[in-house]
């Protein structure tokens, strides 16, 4: 079930991120230890809006295999790439990211979505939440057609979500919340992570 794959999370003292363990194809080093499965550690961030330190600290502490940044602030993805150049970084643009940012970066950051697949064909659909979304907490209600057991991984709302979609049965919803800690919270951040 989708919840078996996407629901497990760990968090650190930093309130601004989620680390998700996602089933992956077997890895040689884990198989040498007699493990039957290999898990990939993926750090998921969104809506950092210039607050880089919690993300960098989380990456240093958790040592993920991959980092996903779901938009809103492209320069933060640049910092992640600079501090951890060998880390697999995936980024989608948010509503606050501009085309001019792409001109100064060496990696693509202007896609509205990206996809990752597991060995069974389930999809992680990565998006910010302003073009594609689940219709929750101010995200647009425009869910893509995905294979059963897939997940819509989005940001934009600054509110954590980790549940099966009521409006789109068979689709798991995951939003890591925001890295940003406001000095004067916006109304949508009353339930913020």
Secondary structure, DSSP 8 states (H G I E B T S, - for coil): -HHHHH--EE--SSTT-EEEEEEES--HHHHHTT-S-EEEEEEEE---TT--HHHHHHHHHH--SEEEE-SS-HHHHHHHHHH-TTSEEEE---TT--HHHHTT-SS----SEEEEE-TTS-EEEEE-SSSSEESSTT--EE-----TT-EEE--SS---EEEE-SSSTT-EEEE---S---SS--GGGGG--
